Amino acid sequence: MAILIVVIAVLMFRLNRPTPWVVDDILKGEGAKKLHTFQQYFEHIWGFYFSWGGRIWGELFAYLFLSIPKRVFDIVNTIGYLAFTGLIYINITGKFKSSPSLFLLINFLLFACLPAFGQDILWISGTANYMWASIIPLLYLAFWRRYFDQEIKGLNRIPSLMLLFILAVLSGWANENVSVSLIFLAICYMVIYRNKYGSIPRFATSGLIGLVIGTLLLWLAPGNFARFAAEKHSKSILHIVHNVFHNISVLFDFNSTLLLILLFAVLIILGRSAKKSLSSVFMISGVLSAVAMSVVGGIYTRTFLGCVVLMIISVGMLYDDWNDTVNVRKCRAMLLVCLCLGMHIFYVTARDGINDYANAWNQNLEIIRTEKEKGNLDVYVNPITPKNKFCATYGLDDIKPKENNQHWLNTGVAHAFGLHTIQSVHVNPQK
């Protein structure tokens, strides 16, 4: 298990290292470097909350990460990924125990089922809003999962209640679609506790209140309404209903969560797990996470993270509770080998795609540097098409050609590099 964790850490660091600053990273980079004091960060987050959105923790993480050297972020983000996968693991098992095949299964399913892996895990602005923001609710849910296995009196004492209440508010405030799922999970856990222990613990009652408060602070942020109007989202009930059907249907795409749904169906039918009810609750919460997005639009690329994580926990519970017979152990050993081979293929694919993009972007940086040295501030660079979903820019905008020169990305990148204009064109012969 220890060797496996080290190997995963090394692989993730090697994927983080060549991933450059892209899109929002470039646009926010200079602003992030100007924030040094607590007051400056507070004023920025306050302005963001009232002008653009309620997801302030993701914004805070993004500015913190953009204010440190990229080589330091690569280490921090690698540690963050281990914490992220470790908390998924704890929410499955309820405690730390050595199960290499389960830990590898979690990583394999993240690589396989995240349609925008690079945006969610490697892109600074993306990972701040999705992976890092998910660590908060996963940490909070770990206490609920531990209480499911064993009644812990200490969680109902005043100091613990206060700390868990604060963590509940922060968890509900972390991410829009996941916040709705957290409330559903909390209610289901409370029903399970009452049936199992004869009463609902105080930490659960106060926690539900904290989750509702955090969710309201997130959804009702003045900046959300400002952004909603700026992006011209439809307010039609019929459009929202259409989004519900669309968001449920896309869960059955093999490029996203279909594999998780199939694994859940197989394990719940053929397995004899004692945690089928809890596993089903997490699977339903994953679907609910997609439905919650219907208020503002369709679920897309990086917003699948919440659905994928909740469904991985659901599948992981059934897998971890698989009867420990000789045949099962043989199956786990065979599966471990298959998962290793699959992870190798994923890693090679990710490495090649990320390095290809990094080389192309470095060429563009050299073009910008050379042109500025000549005194030319109207620069043409090569368009770049990312190869696969492991690239941070996969599914994001690229610098536009001259006819779209006033595109927000063109103007933002030009400002960041001190140029008058920047546009894309094949300035070098294609090989």
C-alpha positions in Angstrom: 0.0 0.0 0.0 2.8 2.4 0.9 4.7 1.6 -2.3 1.5 2.2 -4.3 0.9 5.6 -2.7 4.4 6.7 -3.5 4.1 5.5 -7.1 0.8 7.4 -7.5 2.4 10.5 -6.0 5.4 10.3 -8.4 3.1 9.8 -11.4 0.8 12.7 -10.4 3.8 15.0 -9.9 5.1 14.1 -13.4 1.7 15.1 -14.8 1.5 18.3 -12.8 5.1 19.4 -13.7 4.7 20.1 -17.5 1.1 21.4 -17.2 1.4 25.2 -17.8 -0.6 28.1 -16.7 -3.6 28.3 -19.1 -6.7 30.5 -19.8 -7.9 31.8 -16.4 -4.5 31.2 -14.8 -2.9 33.7 -17.2 -5.7 36.2 -16.7 -5.7 36.0 -12.9 -1.9 35.6 -12.5 -0.9 39.2 -12.2 -3.8 40.0 -9.9 -2.9 37.1 -7.6 0.7 38.3 -7.2 -0.6 41.6 -6.0 -2.4 40.1 -3.0 -0.1 39.8 0.1 -2.2 40.5 3.2 -5.2 38.9 4.8 -7.1 42.2 4.2 -6.3 42.1 0.5 -7.5 38.5 0.1 -10.7 39.3 2.1 -11.5 42.4 -0.1 -11.0 40.3 -3.2 -13.2 37.4 -2.0 -15.8 39.9 -0.8 -15.9 41.6 -4.2 -16.1 38.2 -6.0 -19.0 37.1 -3.8 -21.1 40.2 -4.7 -20.1 40.5 -8.3 -19.6 37.0 -9.8 -20.3 34.0 -7.7 -20.7 32.3 -4.3 -18.0 29.7 -4.7 -15.5 31.8 -2.8 -13.3 28.9 -1.5 -12.4 27.9 -5.0 -11.6 31.5 -5.8 -9.5 31.7 -2.7 -7.6 28.5 -3.5 -7.0 29.7 -7.1 -5.4 33.0 -6.0 -3.3 31.3 -3.3 -2.0 28.8 -5.8 -1.3 31.4 -8.5 0.7 33.5 -6.0 3.3 30.8 -5.4 5.9 29.4 -7.9 4.6 26.8 -10.3 7.2 24.2 -9.1 5.9 24.6 -5.5 2.3 24.3 -6.7 3.2 21.0 -8.4 4.2 19.6 -5.1 1.2 21.0 -3.2 -1.2 19.8 -5.9 0.3 16.3 -5.8 -0.2 16.2 -2.0 -3.8 17.6 -2.5 -4.5 14.7 -4.9 -3.3 12.2 -2.4 -5.6 13.8 0.3 -8.5 13.9 -2.2 -8.2 10.2 -3.0 -7.4 9.3 0.6 -10.6 10.9 1.8 -12.6 9.1 -0.9 -11.0 5.9 0.4 -11.9 6.7 4.0 -15.5 7.5 3.0 -15.6 4.0 1.5 -14.0 2.0 4.3 -14.9 4.2 7.4 -11.3 3.9 8.6 -7.9 3.4 7.2 -7.0 -0.1 6.3 -4.6 -1.5 3.8 -6.4 -2.5 0.5 -4.1 -1.8 -2.5 -6.7 -3.0 -5.0 -9.4 -0.6 -3.6 -7.0 2.4 -3.6 -5.9 1.6 -7.2 -9.6 1.1 -8.2 -10.3 4.7 -6.9 -7.5 6.1 -9.0 -8.4 4.1 -12.1 -12.0 5.2 -11.9 -11.0 8.9 -11.6 -8.8 8.6 -14.7 -11.4 6.7 -16.6 -14.6 8.5 -15.6 -13.6 12.2 -15.4 -14.4 13.6 -18.8 -12.2 16.7 -18.0 -9.5 15.1 -15.8 -7.0 17.9 -16.7 -9.4 20.7 -15.8 -10.5 19.1 -12.6 -7.1 17.8 -11.3 -4.2 19.7 -13.0 -5.4 23.1 -14.2 -4.8 25.5 -11.4 -8.1 27.5 -11.7 -10.0 24.2 -12.2 -8.5 22.1 -9.5 -8.9 25.0 -7.0 -12.7 25.1 -7.7 -13.3 21.3 -8.0 -10.7 19.0 -6.5 -9.6 21.2 -3.7 -13.1 22.5 -3.0 -14.2 18.8 -2.8 -11.7 18.0 0.0 -13.7 20.1 2.5 -17.0 18.1 2.1 -15.2 14.8 1.8 -13.4 15.5 5.1 -16.7 16.4 6.7 -18.5 13.3 5.4 -15.7 11.1 6.8 -17.0 11.8 10.3 -20.5 10.7 9.3 -19.1 7.6 7.7 -17.1 6.7 10.8 -20.2 7.1 13.0 -22.0 4.7 10.7 -19.7 1.9 11.8 -19.4 2.9 15.4 -21.3 5.2 17.7 -18.7 7.9 18.8 -19.9 9.9 21.9 -17.1 12.4 21.5 -18.7 13.9 18.3 -21.6 15.1 20.4 -19.6 17.1 22.9 -19.6 20.9 22.7 -16.0 21.4 21.2 -16.6 18.8 18.5 -20.1 20.1 17.8 -18.7 23.6 17.2 -15.9 22.4 14.9 -18.2 20.1 12.9 -20.8 22.9 12.6 -18.2 25.2 11.0 -17.0 22.4 8.8 -20.6 21.8 7.8 -21.1 25.4 6.7 -17.9 25.3 4.7 -18.9 22.0 3.1 -22.3 23.4 2.0 -20.6 26.5 0.7 -18.1 24.5 -1.4 -19.8 23.6 -4.6 -23.4 24.2 -5.9 -24.4 20.8 -7.2 -22.6 18.8 -4.5 -24.2 21.0 -1.7 -27.7 19.6 -2.6 -26.3 16.0 -2.5 -24.7 16.7 0.9 -28.1 17.7 2.4 -29.6 14.5 1.0 -26.8 12.4 2.3 -27.1 14.0 5.8 -30.8 13.3 6.0 -30.3 9.6 4.9 -27.5 9.2 7.4 -29.8 10.5 10.1 -32.5 8.0 9.3 -29.9 5.2 9.3 -28.5 6.4 12.7 -32.0 6.5 14.2 -32.7 3.0 13.0 -29.3 1.6 14.1 -28.7 3.5 17.4 -32.3 4.5 18.4 -31.7 8.2 18.2 -30.3 10.9 15.9 -26.9 12.3 17.3 -26.6 16.0 18.0 -23.7 16.4 15.6 -26.0 15.2 12.8 -28.8 17.7 13.7 -26.4 20.6 14.0 -24.5 19.4 10.9 -27.7 19.4 8.8 -28.4 23.0 9.9 -24.8 24.0 9.0 -25.1 22.4 5.6 -28.3 24.2 4.8 -26.8 27.5 5.9 -23.7 27.0 3.8 -25.8 25.9 0.8 -28.0 29.1 1.1 -24.9 31.3 1.3 -23.6 29.6 -1.8 -26.8 29.5 -3.9 -28.1 33.0 -2.9 -24.8 34.9 -3.3 -25.5 38.2 -5.1 -22.7 37.4 -7.5 -24.6 34.4 -8.8 -27.5 36.5 -9.9 -25.1 39.0 -11.5 -23.4 36.2 -13.4 -26.7 34.5 -14.3 -27.9 37.7 -15.9 -24.5 38.4 -17.6 -24.4 34.9 -19.2 -28.1 35.2 -20.1 -29.3 31.9 -18.6 -32.9 31.0 -19.3 -35.4 31.4 -16.4 -38.0 29.2 -18.1 -39.4 26.3 -16.1 -39.6 24.3 -19.3 -36.0 24.9 -20.0 -35.0 23.7 -16.5 -37.2 20.6 -16.9 -35.4 19.9 -20.2 -32.1 20.3 -18.4 -33.1 17.7 -15.8 -33.7 15.1 -18.5 -30.5 16.1 -20.3 -28.4 16.0 -17.2 -29.7 12.5 -16.2 -29.2 11.2 -19.7 -25.5 12.3 -20.0 -24.7 10.2 -16.9 -25.2 7.2 -19.2 -22.3 8.2 -21.4 -19.4 5.8 -21.3 -17.0 8.8 -21.3 -18.3 9.9 -17.9 -20.3 7.8 -15.4 -21.8 4.9 -17.3 -19.0 2.6 -16.2 -19.7 3.5 -12.5 -23.5 2.8 -13.0 -22.8 -0.6 -14.6 -20.3 -1.6 -11.8 -22.9 -0.5 -9.2 -25.6 -2.6 -10.8 -23.4 -5.7 -11.1 -22.1 -5.5 -7.5 -25.4 -4.8 -5.9 -27.1 -7.7 -7.8 -24.3 -10.3 -7.4 -22.7 -9.1 -4.2 -23.8 -9.8 -0.6 -22.7 -6.5 1.0 -24.2 -5.3 4.2 -23.8 -1.7 3.0 -26.1 -1.9 0.0 -28.5 0.7 1.5 -25.7 3.2 2.1 -24.1 2.5 -1.3 -27.5 3.1 -2.9 -27.8 6.4 -1.1 -24.4 7.6 -2.5 -25.4 6.5 -6.0 -28.7 8.4 -5.8 -26.8 11.5 -4.4 -24.5 11.3 -7.5 -27.5 11.5 -9.7 -29.0 14.3 -7.6 -25.8 16.2 -8.1 -26.4 16.2 -11.8 -30.0 17.1 -11.4 -29.1 20.1 -9.2 -27.1 21.6 -12.1 -30.4 21.9 -14.1 -31.2 25.2 -12.4 -28.3 27.0 -14.2 -27.8 24.7 -17.2 -26.5 21.4 -18.4 -23.9 19.4 -16.6 -20.6 19.5 -18.6 -17.0 18.4 -18.5 -15.4 19.5 -15.2 -18.8 19.7 -13.3 -19.0 15.9 -13.5 -16.4 15.7 -10.7 -19.1 15.7 -7.9 -21.1 13.0 -9.6 -18.1 10.8 -10.3 -16.7 11.1 -6.7 -20.1 10.2 -5.1 -20.6 7.3 -7.4 -17.0 6.0 -6.8 -17.8 6.0 -3.1 -20.9 4.0 -3.8 -19.1 1.4 -6.0 -16.2 1.3 -3.6 -18.4 0.4 -0.7 -19.8 -2.7 -2.5 -16.3 -3.7 -3.7 -14.7 -3.3 -0.3 -17.5 -5.4 1.3 -17.0 -8.1 -1.2 -17.0 -11.5 0.7 -13.4 -12.4 1.5 -13.3 -16.0 0.2 -10.4 -17.7 -1.6 -12.1 -17.1 -5.0 -12.7 -13.4 -4.2 -9.1 -13.0 -3.2 -8.0 -14.5 -6.5 -10.4 -12.1 -8.3 -9.0 -9.2 -6.4 -5.4 -10.2 -7.3 -6.3 -10.5 -11.0 -8.2 -7.2 -10.9 -5.1 -5.5 -9.3 -3.0 -6.6 -12.2 -5.6 -5.4 -14.7 -5.9 -2.1 -12.9 -2.1 -1.6 -13.0 -2.1 -2.2 -16.7 -5.0 0.2 -17.2 -3.3 2.9 -15.1 -0.2 2.5 -17.1 -2.1 3.1 -20.4 -3.9 6.1 -18.9 -0.6 7.5 -17.6 1.2 7.1 -20.9 -1.8 8.7 -22.7 -1.9 11.6 -20.2 1.9 12.2 -20.3 2.0 12.3 -24.1 -0.9 14.7 -24.4 0.3 17.0 -21.7 3.9 17.1 -23.0 2.6 17.7 -26.5 0.6 20.7 -25.3 3.4 22.0 -23.1 5.9 21.9 -26.1 3.5 23.8 -28.3 2.8 26.4 -25.6 6.5 26.9 -24.9 6.9 27.6 -28.7 4.3 30.3 -28.4 5.9 31.8 -25.4 9.2 32.0 -27.4 7.3 33.7 -30.3 5.9 36.2 -27.8 9.3 36.9 -26.3 11.0 37.3 -29.7 8.4 39.6 -31.1 8.5 41.8 -27.9 12.3 42.1 -28.2 11.7 43.4 -31.8 9.3 45.9 -30.5 6.3 44.3 -32.1 3.3 44.2 -29.8 0.8 42.7 -32.3 1.7 39.1 -32.1 0.6 36.0 -34.0 1.0 32.6 -32.4 0.2 29.0 -33.3 -3.2 27.6 -32.5 -3.0 24.6 -30.2 -5.4 21.6 -30.1 -5.0 19.5 -26.9 -4.8 15.8 -27.7 -6.9 14.4 -24.8 -8.9 15.0 -21.7 -5.8 14.9 -19.5 -4.6 18.3 -20.9 -5.7 21.2 -18.8 -7.0 23.1 -21.9 -9.1 20.2 -23.2 -12.6 21.7 -23.8 -11.4 25.2 -23.0 -11.1 28.2 -25.4 -7.9 28.7 -27.4 -6.5 32.0 -28.6 -8.7 33.0 -31.5 -7.7 34.1 -35.1 -7.6 37.7 -36.2 -11.3 37.9 -37.1 -12.2 37.1 -33.5 -9.4 39.3 -32.0 -11.7 40.9 -29.4 -12.5 37.6 -27.8 -12.2 37.8 -24.0 -9.2 35.3 -24.0 -7.3 37.2 -26.7 -7.7 40.5 -24.9 -6.9 39.0 -21.5 -3.7 37.2 -22.7 -2.6 40.3 -24.6 -2.9 42.3 -21.4 -1.1 39.7 -19.3 1.9 39.7 -21.6 2.0 43.4 -22.2 0.8 43.2 -25.9 -1.5 45.3 -28.0 -3.1 42.3 -29.6 -2.6 38.5 -29.9 -4.1 36.2 -32.4 -3.6 32.7 -33.7 -2.3 31.6 -37.1 0.1 29.0 -38.4 3.2 31.1 -38.2 5.5 28.0 -38.5 5.3 25.3 -41.2 3.3 22.3 -40.0 5.5 19.2 -39.7 
